[in-house]
């Protein structure tokens, strides 16, 4: 018999670097996630991580940053092994980010909102992002499918440019809406 007073909570975390001043991969992403993972494991709590996949894409496409990409991939696979979900999170400002002197520089925010891009580009980013996440997860859980989306900056309005892309990719849950 289910306890009527028991509540179900859904915990989600954005797996991303801070936007305005990125900081280092270790101090801003890997180390905090490792600490969080230890706490989650201690209490057998399963959560969803919304992976800022365009940051990861920038890393794997830069020969000098592939080591960072590998660190992220290893951590994400460890999270999946522990029973956590990885889902799609897109911050298109990474398309214009510049890596200089061991720091990410954001000078152009015209692509901050996904809907500022042409619909073909949005579809391309979804396809790339979904494939990258599923490629990370499939060695751990064969047949893993991305099911949920969260827009960068919670910018989901206007929704119409995203509707067809979400539907085409069998993503029926959007986690971008925030009260207010």
C-alpha positions, -999 to +999 in steps of 0.1 A: +000+000+000+013+034-010+018+060+018-006+089+010+018+113+026+048+103+005+057+127-022+075+121-055+102+146-063+119+150-097+154+164-094+171+179-124+205+195-129+219+214-158+253+200-167+269+232-180+296+258-174+285+292-161+276+315-189+293+349-183+327+338-170+331+302-177+357+291-151+375+258-155+361+225-164+374+209-133+362+235-108+329+244-124+317+211-137+336+180-130+344+184-093+309+197-082+292+170-102+315+143-086+305+156-051+268+157-061+271+121-075+286+109-042+256+124-022+231+110-047+247+076-045+247+077-007+209+081-006+202+061-037+186+091-055+183+091-092+181+124-111+182+138-146+211+158-159+204+181-188+237+181-207+247+213-224+257+193-254+269+222-276+297+229-251+307+192-254+305+195-292+329+225-291+353+204-271+353+173-293+358+195-324+389+212-311+420+190-312+434+209-282+403+203-260+396+166-268+410+156-234+384+178-217+357+161-239+369+127-228+367+137-191+331+148-196+322+117-215+337+095-187+318+114-160+285+113-180+289+075-185+295+071-148+263+090-141+244+067-165+260+036-148+247+049-115+211+051-129+208+087-138+193+101-170+210+123-195+188+146-215+192+173-242+200+209-232+210+234-259+228+266-252+234+280-287+257+308-275+284+281-277+283+284-315+299+319-311+321+313-281+359+318-285+385+298-265+415+319-257+442+317-230+424+288-213+392+307-210+359+308-229+349+342-241+313+351-250+312+382-271+281+376-292+248+366-276+227+369-308+223+331-308+215+329-270+179+320-278+176+289-300+146+304-318+170+331-332+185+305-355+169+293-388+147+263-384+171+241-404+199+250-380+177+242-350+169+208-364+206+202-371+216+211-335+188+188-322+200+159-344+237+164-334+228+168-297+206+138-295+232+116-313+260+127-290+240+120-259+228+086-272+263+077-283+275+085-247+248+064-231+244+034-255+276+016-244+260+016-209+223+011-218+219-002-254+190+015-271+191+045-249+169+073-263+168+110-254+132+118-242+133+152-227+145+187-238+154+218-218+161+251-237+191+271-227+182+299-204+147+284-202+140+303-235+112+281-249+090+310-261+081+313-289+075+276-290+063+272-326+098+271-342+107+242-319+074+222-320+081+203-353+117+195-343+107+181-309+079+161-325+102+147-352+126+136-326+100+119-304+106+144-276+073+150-259+085+165-226+099+200-224+115+210-191+121+246-199+090+262-183+095+280-151+068+297-131+068+335-137 
